[in-house]
Structure formats: structure tokens, C-alpha cells
Amino acid sequence: MGRALVQRLHNPHNYECACDPDCWCRRTTLGRAVRWWLPARYLGLQHKNGALEEWKQGQPPGALQAWKRRQHERGTAVAARVVGVEPIFVVSDVARAVEHYERLGFTTSRHDEGYAFAHRDGLTIHLAGAGGKQPGAGSIYLHVDDADSLANAWREAGVEVVEPQDFDYGKHEGSHSDPDGNLIRFGSPLRPPRG
């Protein structure tokens, strides 16, 4: 779930504070409000972290600087988090793809005539006009709570669906290919046998 706007403004990089409880950034209202974006070190304020200071004291001279240099050389000084994934399906006709995904129960939006989006339950599929690329090379796996219900709904919408089947890896899976051949596989956990 996304963070509230005030949280994104207050802590844009979603950092977690490791300071001691008596640090200025936890102790004062102003500190809690500005700790992530105030360049406090330029004002003579230092964050308090006893565990980090203890660790630094146990390191040989120059170890911290050498580690920072190695991280910088590798380009990994700041690690990025993956916060979402959205597949891109190359389609030969964006308008036809939009109509097709609406039949599958997606809502759609357009960037322009050559690019659209299909949205459903927090998933967004990009529908990109071919523009010289070969359409139909995309695929996605949807984890759903009931594969049979989804297959029935799509069949009722008039699209071809490969009937869900049980597999020994614990999934009940089916699939559908859109008009350009992009594959949507979907599955739900196997139900226990009725006894």
C-alpha cells in the first residue's frame, strides 16, 4: 500500500531512523518534522547512534573511509528499492487492445494514441503500440484467489481461456492470450481434496 502524501513529503526516501531515543531528531517536535531533509550537520547538529559509534571505534583507522570509497567505486553507495513492477505488452493495435482488456474486467487509460494502460486490482499493464517491434512477446503471471472464477468471467466476456488445471507444484492454473499473443497465465492455490 502506498504511503500518505505527508509521509512522502516528510520522508521522501522512506528511510528508517537508527538514532538513539535521546537524539535531537526523536526528542523534539521540530526534529521529528525535519530529520530527513534538514542538512543538520551544516548547523552543527549530529545524530546520536551509540551502536554505530561503538562499531566505528572498533574498526582499524581508515576502515570507514576505505569502505565508503569501495561503495562509491561500485556505484552502490545508495541502494534502490524495487517498489513496483508493471509489465509492458507490445500490441499491434492499441484501440483493439484497450477494448479487449476492458472485456477482461480491466479499466483503461491512455497516454496517447500509441500507448495505453489496463488497470485491475493494483496491477497495471502497459499497452504499447508496436512501432516497428514484434507484438505478442509479453507475458505475466497473475496470482488470483480463484482461478476457476476468473476463467468463467473471461469466458462469459467472450474470450478464449485455457481451462485451469491442477499442477503438482501446488497451483490450479489457466491462461489466456490476447489478440497479439501476449500471454496471461493465472493461478490460485490448490484446494484440499474433498473427503
ABEGO torsion letter per residue (X at the ends): XBBBAAAAAABAAGBBBABBAABAAAABAAAAAAAAABBAAAAGBBBBBAAAAAAAAABBBGAAAAAAAAAAAAGAABBBBBAEBBBBBBBABAAAAAAAAAAAGBBBBBABAABBBBBBGGBBBBBBBAGGBBBGABBBBBBBABAAAAAAAAAAAGBBBBBBBBBAAGBBBBBBBBAAGBBBBBBBBBBBBBX
